[in-house]
């Protein structure tokens, strides 16, 4: 069944490879159907993979091999909520080890240019709490690349970075 709403993600030419990586890496993710071009098109040939239907963390997606005209930007990212440091580390390292690169505040970019926010639930909860707790968590996050759960928990309590275990 085709969902009513699907995220269409533009890739240069590696939509299937990206979809398979996402399916192997993220929970509740899989690759559905792969569709080949029925004729030549501006950035490909008849028979090339044109689109890939896949799911990332339960979100239906369509990968379109549209060529290099529209590269990914930070204006779109997947925010993946993690439960603990182990899950945060696993997802972050999977993206980085597969040709990705780190950015600030829990963001990283995969080798296809897709942006990911690997966000521990404790950080989101602190920001939602607001007030001084939210400010302290925010200030701590602003100094990080990959989010350090223990440092965020310490910031929530009002402990200094040096005091957290």
ABEGO torsion letter per residue (X at the ends): XBBABBBBBBBAAAAAAAAAAAAAABBGBBBBBBBBBABBBAABBBGBBABBBBBBGGBBBBBBBAEAABBBBAABBBBBBBABAAAAAAAAAAAAAAGBBBBBGGBBBBAAGBBBBBBBAAAAAAAAAEEAAAAAAAAAAAABBBBBAAAAAAAAAGBBAAABX
